């Protein structure tokens, strides 16, 4: 296309998403106004004699909790993997199954997101009989196995493996969040803010995947979320457990682990 045709094409593409994004912006503004005018109660976390009873603890004291430090890293990798996998599904299908149209490939993204929804409801129900760390480790292992199949196989197998990853993503973030802040006492608010900020991985991990995709292949790009799931599995098996510092501070009784 000529430069003028390219410009016209880009304008036309942008105009197709203008309406939905304006609608989303209006919803965000409405929610912001509702929160601004709502009278929310002040939340005070329970503390014990060994935990400083202060409403604004120093950041260094928050970061000093080993479990929280490991927990902040886990959402960084998880959100990065979640956004990266979902963002590349259509291209992944087209490259692993040449000749597939973009519209048909988009159906696999729908299945991926449907699996996420099913997993969220199913995971919440199953968590009543299976402890949160164990269920998180099962889902992390499932995501790890699926991504290995996506990288090492061909045909329809890698495509459906990527689709199933959506199911295993479902309970990761809320479970990681709850395990990371358990027992923080007066540090809960600031610890929670660190966990929320760690979702910046959703902006960095996909960019790294795109760089590898451009330099090599899309299947090799999926090695990045593979590394992310390895860390999430580590957190589910050992990283969530309170360290000696947590026990010494009295935030978690000696011998008691998050359940």
C-alpha positions as CSV (number, residue, x, y, z in Angstrom):
1,X,0.0,0.0,0.0
2,X,1.0,3.6,-0.5
3,X,1.7,5.8,2.5
4,X,-1.8,7.4,2.1
5,X,-3.5,4.0,1.9
6,X,-1.6,2.9,5.0
7,X,-2.8,6.0,6.9
8,X,-6.4,5.5,5.8
9,X,-6.2,1.8,6.8
10,X,-4.9,2.7,10.3
11,X,-7.6,5.4,10.8
12,X,-10.2,2.9,9.8
13,X,-8.9,0.2,12.2
14,X,-8.7,2.7,15.0
15,X,-12.3,3.9,14.4
16,X,-13.6,0.3,14.9
17,X,-12.5,0.2,18.5
18,X,-13.3,3.8,19.4
19,X,-16.9,3.2,20.5
20,X,-16.1,0.3,22.9
21,X,-13.2,2.1,24.5
22,X,-15.3,5.2,25.0
23,X,-18.0,3.1,26.7
24,X,-15.4,1.5,28.9
25,X,-14.1,4.9,29.8
26,X,-17.6,6.1,30.8
27,X,-18.0,3.0,33.0
28,X,-14.6,3.7,34.7
29,X,-15.6,7.3,35.4
30,X,-18.9,6.2,36.8
31,X,-17.3,3.7,39.2
32,X,-14.7,6.3,40.2
33,X,-17.5,8.7,41.1
34,X,-19.4,6.1,43.1
35,X,-16.2,5.3,45.1
36,X,-15.5,9.0,45.6
37,X,-18.9,9.7,47.1
38,X,-19.3,6.4,49.0
39,X,-18.6,6.4,52.7
40,X,-16.4,3.4,53.1
41,X,-15.5,2.2,56.7
42,X,-11.9,2.5,57.9
43,X,-10.5,-1.1,58.2
44,X,-8.1,-1.8,61.1
45,X,-6.3,-5.1,61.0
46,X,-5.9,-7.1,64.2
47,X,-2.4,-6.9,65.7
48,X,-0.7,-8.6,68.6
49,X,1.9,-7.4,71.2
50,X,4.8,-8.2,68.9
51,X,3.5,-6.4,65.9
52,X,3.8,-2.6,65.9
53,X,0.4,-1.0,66.3
54,X,0.7,1.8,63.8
55,X,-1.5,2.8,61.0
56,X,1.4,3.8,58.7
57,X,4.3,1.3,59.1
58,X,7.5,1.9,57.3
59,X,7.9,0.3,53.9
60,X,11.1,-1.4,55.0
61,X,9.1,-3.2,57.7
62,X,6.6,-4.4,55.2
63,X,9.3,-5.7,52.7
64,X,11.1,-7.4,55.6
65,X,8.5,-10.2,55.7
66,X,10.0,-12.9,53.5
67,X,6.6,-14.5,52.6
68,X,5.3,-11.1,51.3
69,X,8.5,-10.5,49.4
70,X,8.1,-13.8,47.6
71,X,4.4,-13.2,47.2
72,X,5.0,-9.8,45.4
73,X,7.2,-11.6,42.8
74,X,4.5,-14.3,42.2
75,X,1.8,-11.9,40.8
76,X,4.4,-10.2,38.6
77,X,5.1,-13.5,36.9
78,X,1.5,-14.8,36.9
79,X,-0.1,-11.7,35.5
80,X,2.7,-11.4,32.9
81,X,2.1,-15.0,31.9
82,X,-1.7,-14.6,31.8
83,X,-1.6,-11.4,29.7
84,X,1.2,-12.8,27.5
85,X,-0.6,-16.1,26.7
86,X,-3.9,-14.5,26.0
87,X,-2.4,-11.8,23.8
88,X,-0.6,-14.4,21.6
89,X,-3.2,-17.1,21.3
90,X,-4.5,-15.9,17.9
91,X,-1.0,-15.6,16.4
92,X,0.0,-18.9,18.1
93,X,-2.9,-20.7,16.4
94,X,-2.1,-19.2,13.0
95,X,1.6,-20.1,13.2
96,X,1.1,-23.7,14.5
97,X,-1.8,-24.4,12.1
98,X,-0.9,-22.5,8.9
99,X,-3.9,-21.4,6.9
100,X,-6.2,-20.7,9.9
101,X,-8.0,-17.5,9.5
102,X,-7.8,-14.8,12.2
103,X,-11.5,-15.1,12.8
104,X,-11.4,-18.8,13.4
105,X,-8.2,-18.5,15.5
106,X,-10.1,-16.0,17.7
107,X,-12.5,-18.8,18.7
108,X,-9.7,-20.5,20.6
109,X,-9.2,-17.3,22.6
110,X,-12.9,-17.4,23.5
111,X,-12.4,-21.0,24.7
112,X,-9.4,-19.9,26.7
113,X,-11.4,-17.2,28.5
114,X,-14.4,-19.6,29.0
115,X,-12.0,-22.0,30.7
116,X,-10.9,-19.2,33.0
117,X,-14.5,-18.5,34.0
118,X,-15.2,-22.2,34.6
119,X,-12.0,-22.6,36.6
120,X,-12.8,-19.6,38.8
121,X,-16.2,-21.0,39.9
122,X,-14.9,-24.6,40.1
123,X,-11.8,-23.6,42.0
124,X,-13.8,-21.6,44.5
125,X,-16.0,-24.6,45.2
126,X,-13.1,-27.1,45.4
127,X,-11.2,-24.9,47.8
128,X,-13.7,-25.8,50.5
129,X,-12.2,-29.3,50.6
130,X,-8.7,-28.7,49.3
131,X,-6.3,-26.2,51.0
132,X,-5.5,-23.1,49.0
133,X,-1.7,-23.8,48.7
134,X,-2.3,-27.4,47.5
135,X,-4.9,-26.2,44.9
136,X,-2.6,-23.5,43.7
137,X,0.2,-26.0,43.3
138,X,-2.1,-28.3,41.3
139,X,-3.2,-25.5,39.0
140,X,0.4,-24.2,38.6
141,X,1.5,-27.7,37.7
142,X,-1.4,-28.0,35.2
143,X,-0.3,-24.7,33.5
144,X,3.3,-25.9,33.5
145,X,2.4,-29.2,31.8
146,X,0.1,-27.4,29.3
147,X,2.8,-24.9,28.3
148,X,5.3,-27.7,27.9
149,X,2.9,-29.4,25.5
150,X,2.4,-26.1,23.6
151,X,6.2,-25.7,23.2
152,X,7.1,-29.3,22.3
153,X,4.3,-30.7,20.2
154,X,2.7,-29.9,16.8
155,X,-0.8,-30.0,15.2
156,X,-3.8,-29.4,17.3
157,X,-2.2,-30.5,20.6
158,X,-0.3,-27.3,21.3
159,X,-3.4,-25.2,20.4
160,X,-5.6,-27.0,22.9
161,X,-2.9,-27.0,25.5
162,X,-2.8,-23.2,25.3
163,X,-6.6,-23.1,25.6
164,X,-6.5,-25.2,28.8
165,X,-4.0,-22.8,30.3
166,X,-7.0,-20.4,30.8
167,X,-8.6,-22.9,33.2
168,X,-5.4,-23.2,35.3
169,X,-5.0,-19.4,35.4
170,X,-8.3,-18.9,37.1
171,X,-7.6,-19.2,40.8
172,X,-3.9,-18.1,40.8
173,X,-4.1,-14.3,41.5
174,X,-6.6,-14.3,44.4
175,X,-5.0,-17.3,46.0
176,X,-1.5,-15.8,45.7
177,X,-2.8,-12.6,47.1
178,X,-4.5,-14.2,50.1
179,X,-1.5,-16.4,51.0
180,X,0.9,-13.4,50.7
181,X,-0.9,-11.1,53.1
182,X,-2.0,-13.8,55.6
183,X,-0.7,-12.8,59.1
184,X,0.7,-9.4,58.2
185,X,-1.4,-7.6,60.8
186,X,-1.0,-3.8,60.7
187,X,1.1,-4.3,57.5
188,X,-1.7,-5.7,55.5
189,X,-2.7,-2.5,53.7
190,X,0.7,-1.6,52.4
191,X,1.5,-5.2,51.7
192,X,-1.6,-5.4,49.6
193,X,-0.6,-2.3,47.7
194,X,2.7,-3.9,46.8
195,X,0.9,-7.0,45.5
196,X,-1.4,-4.8,43.4
197,X,1.6,-2.9,41.9
198,X,3.3,-6.1,41.0
199,X,0.8,-6.7,38.2
200,X,3.1,-4.5,36.1
201,X,4.4,-7.9,34.9
202,X,1.5,-7.8,32.6
203,X,3.2,-5.0,30.6
204,X,6.7,-6.4,30.7
205,X,6.4,-10.2,30.1
206,X,4.3,-9.9,26.8
207,X,6.9,-7.4,25.5
208,X,9.6,-10.0,26.2
209,X,7.6,-12.7,24.5
210,X,7.1,-10.4,21.4
211,X,10.8,-9.8,21.2
212,X,11.6,-13.5,21.2
213,X,8.7,-14.1,18.7
214,X,10.2,-11.6,16.3
215,X,13.7,-13.0,16.7
216,X,12.9,-16.7,16.7
217,X,9.4,-18.4,16.8
218,X,6.2,-18.1,18.7
219,X,6.6,-21.4,20.4
220,X,10.0,-20.4,21.7
221,X,8.4,-17.2,23.0
222,X,6.2,-19.3,25.2
223,X,9.3,-20.3,27.2
224,X,8.8,-17.0,29.0
225,X,5.5,-18.0,30.6
226,X,7.0,-21.4,31.3
227,X,9.5,-19.8,33.6
228,X,6.7,-17.8,35.2
229,X,4.8,-21.0,36.1
230,X,7.9,-22.5,37.6
231,X,8.0,-19.7,40.1
232,X,4.3,-19.8,40.8
233,X,4.6,-23.5,41.5
234,X,7.6,-22.8,43.8
235,X,5.5,-20.2,45.7
236,X,2.6,-22.7,46.1
237,X,4.9,-25.4,47.4
238,X,7.3,-23.5,49.6
239,X,7.3,-19.8,49.0
240,X,4.0,-19.0,50.8
241,X,5.2,-20.5,54.1
242,X,6.1,-18.1,56.9
243,X,9.8,-17.6,57.4
244,X,11.7,-17.2,60.6
245,X,11.4,-13.5,60.4
246,X,7.6,-13.7,60.3
247,X,7.5,-16.0,63.3
248,X,10.0,-13.9,65.2
249,X,7.8,-10.8,64.6
250,X,4.8,-12.7,66.0
251,X,2.7,-12.3,62.8
252,X,2.5,-16.1,62.5
253,X,2.7,-18.5,65.5
254,X,5.6,-20.8,65.4
255,X,4.8,-24.0,63.6
256,X,1.7,-22.6,62.0
257,X,1.5,-22.3,58.2
258,X,-1.0,-20.7,55.9
259,X,-3.8,-23.2,55.1
